[in-house]
Amino acid sequence: MDSSMFIGTWWALVPPLLAILLAFITKEVYSSLFIGVAVGALLYSGFHPWESFVNFFEIMKDSMNLNILIFDVLLGMIIVLMAKSGGSAAYGKWAGTKIRSKRSALLATAGLGVLIFVDDYLNCLTVGSVMRPVTARNKVSRAKLAYIIDATAAPVCIIAPVSSWAAAVNSYVPEDAGISGFQLFLSTIPYNLYAILTLVMVFYIAITAFDFGLMKKHEDNAAKGDLFTSGAEEFEQVSEDEVNPNGKVIDLVLPVAVLIVSAIGAMIYTGFLGGAEDIITAFSGCDAETSLIFATLVTVFFMLLLYLPRKVVTFKGFMDSLADGFKLMVPAVTILIFAWSLKGMGDALGLADFVGHVVGDNASASIFIPAVLFAAAVFLSFSTGTSWGTFAILVPIATAMFSGGADMQMMVISVSAVLAGAVCGDHVSPISDTTVMSSAGAQSNHINHVSTQMQYAAIVTVISFAGYIFAGFVHVWWIVLGASLIVLLAVLTGMKTYLGRKQERADG
C-alpha cells in the first residue's frame, strides 16, 4: 500500500484521536498512547509489517529527549533525599509552635504548597505530612486539607519555569513551531487561567473562612472535633513514616533554594552564551534543559555536603536514593517516552501541515479554538487521570494549528488552554495520581476529597472556559486575566454574601 496517501492528509489525525478514544474507554493512558503510536507507524509505512516495526522504534528513538529524562531522575533523587532527611518533619514542628489560628494554619499550608513548586509529587508528599498535625490542632477538616494540597500542586507546577512540568511541556513543542519550547511555556503562564484562578481561590477561602457545599459540612464537623466526617477508620492503623530525628528545617528549605537559584542562574548564563543582551532576553532564550540538569546536579552535590557530615543520611542511603528516585519517576518517564513517540509520529505523517491548512481555510472560527481545546483537555485529563498524557496528545495539535508563526499569539493562547484544561481535569479526576496522593497525604477519605473538591473546581472551570472565549477575541493577557480575576472574586463574594444571609435567616 502506498504510504503517501496517508501523509499530510486527515489520516495524520488518526493516531492522536485513537489515543484519545482509547484513553476514554480504557481509563488507561500507557496502552492508549502505545496503540496510537503503533497505528501511526502502520500508516507511515503503508501497512508494511516489517517497515512499521522498524519505523516505530526509529521514530521513538529520534523523538526521545535524554536531557529531560536525566532531569526527571535527578529530581526524583532530590525528592527522596528530602523525605529521608527529616526536614519536612522539622518544618512541621516549627510551624506548630508559630501557628495559633485556623486562618494561619490554612495560609501556612497554602504557602508551603506554593513554595514547593518544583514537582507535584514532592508537593503532595511534603505538604500533607508536614501540615497534617498543625491543621488538626486548629480544627481544619481533612477534606479541606486535601483540597489545599491538591490545589497548590499541579496548578503551581504548571506556572513555574523551574519545574518538571515546564521541562515536560518544553519537550512536547515541535521544532518548527516558530518558538522554542521554553519561550512558549513562559508565554503561556499569564494565560493559564485555571491555575492562576485556582490559587487565588485557595487564598480567598483561607483568608475569608468561606466554605460552601459539601466542604462546609466537613468544616462544621471539624469545628466540633470530627476531622474526617466519614472514613476515619481507614487511617486508624496507618503508622507515620519513620523520619530522621536529626533533620532540621534547613534540610528542606536550603536544597529547594539552591535548586531554584542555580536553575535561574544557569538559565540566564546560557541565555547570554546564546547572544542575549539583557536578563529578560537571556531568560527567554536560554538552554532550559541543560540548565535544569545543571541545577539538579548542583543540588544533589549540595545535599551530599549538607546531609552526610551531620549524619542526616548515610552514604549508602544517599546513593540508594538514586534508584529510589528513578522508581518514583517511572510513571512520568513512561508517559514522556510514549508521548514523544506520538508527537514524532504526527510529525512524520505531516500533522502540522494538514491541521494548518484546515485552520487557515476556516480562520473565522479560530477564535473559539482555545475554548474548545480547554474543554477537550478537561474531559481527556479527567477520564485518564493524567495531565502529562493530555499535554502529549493536544499540545502538538495546538501548535500545528498555528504553525509557521502565522498567528503566534493564538498559538500561545491555545497551548495555554490545553495546559489549563489538562491541569483542571487532572485536579478533579478521582483516578489522578495527584488527587490520590493528596488524599493520602492529608489522610482524607478519597471520595470525600473528590466530592468536596469538585464543587470548588467547578466555579473556576466555568470562569476559565468563558475566559478562553474572551481571549479568542482579545489577545491581551492582562485584560483577559484581569477580567477573569474580577469575575472570580465577584462570584465568590456574591456567594459568600448570599449564603451568609441565608444562614442568618435560618438561624433567626
KATAQUI-V428052 format. One record per run of one state. SS is the DSSP state (2 for helix, 1 for strand, 0 for the rest). FROM is the first residue (numbers start at 0). LEN is the number of residues. If there is no record, write none. Layout:
BEGIN
{{SS,FROM,LEN} {SS,FROM,LEN}}
END
This chain:
BEGIN
{{0,0,2} {2,2,3} {0,5,4} {2,9,17} {0,26,2} {2,28,16} {0,44,4} {2,48,15} {0,63,2} {2,65,20} {0,85,1} {2,86,12} {0,98,3} {2,101,14} {0,115,4} {2,119,18} {0,137,4} {2,141,10} {0,151,2} {2,153,4} {0,157,6} {2,163,9} {0,172,2} {2,174,3} {0,177,3} {2,180,11} {0,191,1} {2,192,16} {0,208,4} {2,212,11} {0,223,8} {2,231,4} {0,235,14} {2,249,24} {0,273,5} {2,278,6} {0,284,3} {2,287,20} {0,307,7} {2,314,34} {0,348,2} {2,350,11} {0,361,1} {2,362,22} {0,384,2} {2,386,15} {0,401,1} {2,402,3} {0,405,2} {2,407,21} {0,428,4} {2,432,10} {0,442,3} {2,445,28} {0,473,3} {2,476,31} {0,507,1}}
END
